[in-house]
């Protein structure tokens, strides 16, 4: 009996050792892969804009006299993932402005990643661009920063559109798990998942309902910033904030959100398992004047799952949140 117990323990030890070794190899691979500066790796059709909180990489190619529409991307995405939406907006005369929210994409990873800090970055970027008031669109985790920006800079916003928003308003505030307080542990987890090109398709498949949307073009977009130096380390730092509750955020307070006087519209996939439709209904209970557009047979990322239908819905939502005087001035 003791012999079998010793063998069992030995097998467990070997399995654990193999798992640790595999994670270590993935971390080394990430270190070797992340060998380019953001300036060298960033696409030529974007630009870097000073924000006062690090340089922001921004896609800003719409007509300068168009109503600005600022698009906030979700977790592990970056500005390019909106490419079909920005085209639709430009065709309608809007000026889409799409920043990379650090630590994702090519923006400088300077400072922290709370909603307040992200909102401050966006405010600085908008000041540098001199855009004036804008429509704000926030998707997934980016919706938190978008809502925070709206609540802290009301005078700079025309209206707000939330897309499958991950706001955490239905969750009990909590701290990040204790194990994530160790930087090396976070880096191992990130190098095995978020910055592991081999895991990109699998991770994306867990966010979308229409699996055919995980095209090679979309996967290439998501993988592109993985070669920027320090990506794994910075996302590991962000993970500590992401895994806990942001108690400093106005957008995390149900009472504060209920006090919003701005025009709000929501777009939600009926097959979203990440932020289920029930969260949209809860949000509308806080903001009864908000409209809700439910897209059929779509998951958490409607702009890539059904881009044509999404663009049609988004344009409708933008018109809903634009006050009559702003719409008249545009026409």
N, C-alpha and C positions, 0 to 999 in steps of 0.2 A: 504493500500500500504506500509506504513512504517513498519507494522508488517512483511510483506513478505520480505522486504529488510533486516530487522534485522535477520530474520531466514536464509536468504541467506548468510549474512556475518558470522553468527555463524557457518554454515556448512563449509564455506571456512576456517575459523579459526580452526575448529576441524580437517579438512583434513590436513592442514599444520602441526598442532600439532602431528597428527598421523604419518605423513611422517618423521618429525624430530625425533620422538620417535623411529621409526623403524630404522633410520640411526644410532641413538645412540646405540641401541641394537646390531646392526651389528658391530659397533666399539668396544663395550665391548666384544662381542664374539671373535673378532679378537685378542684382548688383551689376553683373556684367552687361546686361541688356540696357540698363539705364545709363547711357554714356554720352548723351547729347544735351546741350543746353536748350532751354525752351526757345530762345531766339533763333537758334539754328534749325530746330525741328518744326517750328510753327508754320502753318500754311501761309503762302505768300498773299492770299486774298483776304487775310485778316490784318489787324494792326494791334500794337500795344499802346495802351492809354493809361496815363498816370491817374491814380485814384486817391493818393495820400495814404494808402494802406497796401502798397505794392502795385506793380504794373499789371493791368488787366489786359488779357488777350480778348479782342472783340471783333466779331464779324459785323460790319456796318457798311453795307453797299447799296442801301435803298436810296430813293430820292430825298435830297436834303430838305425839301419843303413838305415832305409827307409827315403825317402824324406818327411820332415815334411809338414803336411797339417793342418793349423790352421783354425778351424771352429768357426765363430762368430754367436751366436744364436740371435733370435729376441725378441721382447717385451714379457715379462712374461714367457719366456721359460728358459731353462737352458741346460747344457751340455748333459743330458740324452736324450733329444729329438732328438739328432742326432744318436741314438744307431744303427739304421739299416745302416746308412751311414758309420759310423766308422767301422762296420764289413766289408762292401764292400771294403773300403780303405785298411784295414789290409790284406784282402785276396789278394789284388793286390800289396802288399809289401810296401805300404805307411805307414807313421807314423802319424795317426790322433792325433792332440792335441786340446782338446776341453775345453776351460775355461768357467766358469760362469762369465758373465759381471754383476758386481753389479749395482743396488741393487737386482738383481735376482739370484736365486740359492743359493749357500752356500759360495761364496766369501765374504771376509770381506768388509763391507760397510764403507770404510774410504775415506774421501775426497769427491770431487764432481763427477758429472756424465757427464761432457761435453765430446765431442768426443776427444778433446785433452787429457783429463785426462784418458779416457779409453785407448787411444793409448799408453800413458805412462805406464799404468799398464801392457798392453800386452808386451811392450818392456822389462820391468823389468822381467816379467815372462819368456820370451824367453831367456833373459840373464842368469837367474838362471838355466834354463833347459839346456843351452848350445847347442841349437839346430842348430845354423847356419841359413842359408837362408831357407825360407819356401814358400810354396804356401799358399795364404790367401784366405779364402772363407767367405763371409759375407752375412747373410740373414736378410731381413727386416730392423729393426732399427739397428741391429748389423752391417749392411753394412756400416753405417756411421762411426762407430769406425774402421771397417776394412779398409775402404778407407783412413781414417785419418792416420792410422798406416802406410799404404803403402806410402802415400805422405810425411810423416815425417821421415820414416826409409827405404828409397828406397834400401839401400845397404843390407837390411836384407830380401828382398822379391824376390822370383823367378817370380811369376805371381799372378794375381788377378782374382777371380771368384765372381761375384755378383749374388745373387739369390733374385729375387723380391725385389730389393733394395729400401728402404725408405730413400732417400737422401734429399728430399725437394727442389731439384734444380729447379722445375717448380713453386714453390710457392713464393709469395712476403714475404720477412722477416717481422716478427711481434713479438710482446711481448706476453707473456702468459696473458690470461684474468685476469683482476684485481681481480676477486673473488678467483683465485687460489693463490694469494699472502698470503692468510690466511691459516696457517698450519692446524688448526682444520677442516676447510672446505675440504682441500685436503685429510685429513685422513678419513673423513666421506665418501667421494667419492670412495676412494681406498678400504675401508673396505666393501663397497657395491658392488664392481665390481672385481678388480684384485685379492684381497685376500679373496674373498668370495667363498668358495668351491661350494656353490649352484648355482653360476653364471658361473662357468667354462665352462660347456657344451654350454651354450647360447653364451658366448663370443667367444668361438672357432668356433661355427657355422657361425659366421659373417666373419670369416677369410678364410674359406675353401669353395670350390665348391662341393667337394665330401663329403657329410655329413656322409657317412659311415666310414670315416676316424676318426671320433670322437669316438674312441673305449674306453672301460673302461681302457685299458692299457695306452693309451695316456693321458686320463684325470687324472689317478693316478700319472703319471709323472709330469704333470703340477701342481697338488695340493701338491705334496710332500714337497716342501720348505716352504709352508704356515705356518708350525709349528715353523719355526725359529724365535727366539725372535726379536722383532723390525721390522719385515718385513713390516707391514703396514706403519709405520712411515717413513722408509727409501724409500719405493716406493713413498710415498707422497712427499718426498723431490725431488726425481728424476722427478716426474710429472711436477714440476715447470720448469725444464730444457726442458723436452720433449714437453711441450705445447708451448714453445716459440722457436725462431730461435737461433741457435748457431752461432753467428756472428764471433766467434774467430776461427772457423774451416776452414781449407783449403778446406776440402771436401764439404763445403757449398758454395764455390765460383765457379761459372761457368767458369770463366777465369782460375782459378787454375786447375780445373778438366780437362779442354781442353788442358792443358799443359802436361798431363801424357804421359810418354814415355814407360811405362810398358805394357807388353802384358795383355790384359783384355778380359774376356769372360763373357757373361751374360746368365742366365737361368731364364725364366719367364713363369708363368702360363697364358694361354690365357684367363682364366676366373677370373683373379685377379681383384677384385673390390677395394682393399685397395691401391695398387700401380699399376694402370692399365698399360697395355702393352704400351700405349702411352708414359709412362715415360721411358721405355726401349729404345724406338725409339728416344726420346729426348736425352738420355744419349749417344746413339750412334752418334748423330749429333755432340756431343762434342768430342767423341773419335771414329772417323770413322774406325779405325783399329780393334775395338772391334767386336767380333762375338756375335751373339744372337741366343740362342736355345729356341724356343717356345714350351712348353709342352701343349698338347691338353687336354681340359676338366679338367684343374687343376686350383686351385685358388692360394691363397697367400702362402701356405705352402706345396710345392710340395714334400718335403722329407717325409711327412707323408701321403699325399693324394695318391701318386703313387710312393712308395719308390723304387721299382725295376727299373722302367723307369727313375726315377730321378738319381739313382746311376749310371746307364749306361751313362746318359747325363753328369753327373758331371765328371766321369772318362774321357770322351771325352774332356770336357772343360779343365780339368787339363792338358791333353796332348797338347792341343792347346797353353796354356800359358807357357808351359815349354820350355825354349830355347834348341836348339839342343845339346849344350854342356852338359847341366844338364841332358837331357834325355839319352845321350850317357854314362854319368858317372853312371847313375842309372842302365843301362843295362850291 
